Amino acid sequence: MSKLPLPSPDRESALAFVSDHLAHLVCDDVVGSPSYRGGQTSADAALAAFDVAGYARKRNEVHPAGRRGASGLSPYIRHGLLQLAEVWAVVADGPSKDVQKFRDELLWQEFARHWYAHHGTATQRGIRRELEPGPGSMSETDMDCLAMVRNELETDGWLVNQTRMWFSSHWAVRNGEPWRNGEDYFFQHLLDGSRAANRLGWQWTTGVGSSKSYGFSRWQVEKRAPGLCDSCALRTRCPIQDWPDDPAFVASSNAPAQPVLTGPSVVEAAGAVDHVWLTAESLGDADPALSANRELPVVFVFDEPLLASLRLSSKRLVFLTETLADLGTRRTVELRLGTPSTELDGLSVAVTWAPVPGFARRIGGINAGEVHPFPWLRQPNNKAVSSFSSWRRNAERNRPPQ
């Protein structure tokens, strides 16, 4: 059993912790995001500072940064520090147009979770078709627009949605690079990286999971990032001056069906518990298992075999470490490194269900005395999850009274 010391809730301590205990698991030198700090305290401050007014008009703006209207809340939402229902409610008094657009984006996040719960690792089940292989060349390294995206991704670990679409379209639609490789690159660096939203976004943009692909050209850059092209070395011979050709697709065969990973609708209790086990899907103070067991110590396992296979950016592990250190100012927190079933051996844990295939596989080897429902914004059902529009109609039609 490999227990780790709990660091102090500051950036320097988090960096030292990752350097000392997790550096063998990351893909880069140990650094933290200059723009994002992990922890409930940081999440609450970000939510309090967010003003939804103007969101509909400004959410797609890219450059300069002062023009942007994106909320920047996604890293905290992804790790359960902010729950979708909480964020949904906090904007209720804003301008109706902005509230509606912002809530549509929250529903998209929930749709991604439902989609992943239905399709999981059987990615082919969510794919209508596949891109034919292309030239496979991302050679336009001198383009200021793409250089900006790469720099923000690898430095901050966060991108506005517009530039995510730019990059993924250029990668797969124009250049024919395998979209899964690009999705892995985003997942490696994004603080909000999830196989749900990240994978769905790549499938939608490239057209393998939607009715058409998204085309990226100079027009979007000049509209959303005015002035950026002026200093670009390729401004007079822009490789993306025109729209890309429509990509060629081939039929995709669906993978076998799998059980829908929705978890329990009520607490499943199998006996007394002595610890709360937190996962990266739900690290906030409002985590259901954590809230229901306020006197119990908390345990978090850095899954060494999984992290060794993923080779994430150190920014992500620094963010998680800051989150756990911040929680440690309010609760007793134990950190461990290894395989979860081994590290939790001998404990009886309360845990919140996580709608990802890895959780469903791991919980079978763990003594879970309590399994709490995941805090869905819209409760999943067994109906097909394919298009966002049909899913939203079904979800809103079956939404319980508020």
C-alpha positions, 0 to 999 in steps of 0.5 A: 500500500502506497500512501502519499503525504497531503501537500499544503493548498498552494501552487508550490506545494502542488508542484513539489508533490507532483515532482516527487511522486507523479513525475514518472507518469506525465508527458512533460516537465512538471508545471501548472496552468498559469490561468487555472488553480484547482480546488473548491475554493477556486471553483466557487470564486470562478462561478461567483465572478461569472456574469452571463450577460453578453454570453450569447454574443461573445462566447465564440470570440477568440482574440484578443482575450479581452473580447472573449465571453466564454465562462471558463468554468469547464475544468471545475464542471468536469471534475464535479467541483461545480455541478451542472444543476448548481451552475444552471441555477446561478444564472437564472436572473440573467438576460433571457437570450444569454441564459438560454444560450448558456444553458444550452451549453450546459445541456450539451455537457450533459448530453456528452455524459449521456452519450458516453454512458450509452456508448462508452469505449465502444466508440464505433457505436457513436460513429455514423461513418469514418473519414477516409485517410488523407495526406496526414500533414499538419505542416502549417506550423507558421500559422499564427492562428494554430500556433496560438491554439497549440500554445494555449492548449499546452500552456494553459490547458484550456481552449475556447470552444471556437478554437477547439473546432478550428484545430480539430477541423484543420487536423482531420478535415483538411489534413486527413490526420486520424481524428482519434490521435487529435482527440488524444492530444486534446485529452492529454492537455485539457484540464477539462479533458474527458472522453465524453465531451472531448471525444464527442466534440471531435466526432461532431466537428469532423463529421464522423458522428454528425451529418456534416463536418465543420470547415475551418478557413481564414474567414473564421479567424478574421471574424473571431480573432480580428488582427491576428492575421496581420502579423502572420508570416503566411498572411499573403499566402494563407494555407486556409484562405479558402474553405476546405474540400468536403472530406470523403467518408466510408461506412462504419460498422457498429460495435456490439451493444453494451449496458447503459452506464447510468448507475443507481437512482437511489443509494445502494447500501450494503453495509457500514462504511469507514471511508469516502472514496473520491474519483476524478469525476466528482471531487467537489464538496457537494459530492453525494457520498462526501456530503452524506458522510461528513465525519469520515476520512476521504481517500483518493487513489492516483491510479498508477497503471491508468496514468502510466498508459495515458501520460497526461500533461503535468498540468492536469495532475497539478490541478487534481493535487491542488483540488485535493489539498484544498479539500484537506483544509476541511476534511481528513484526506488520504492520498494513495498511489497504485491500483485502486483495488489494492489501495482500497483493500480492507476499507469499506467505502462510500462512493458516488457512481461515475458514468465512465467505463473505468469506474464500472470495471473497478468497483467490482473489486472494491468493497463499496458499502454505499454507492450514491447516484451520480448528480445528473442534470437530466436523468438518463434512460434507455432511449437511444442517444444519437443527436443532441436535438432529439436527446434534448427534446426527450430530456426536457419532456421527461424533466421532473417538476422544479 
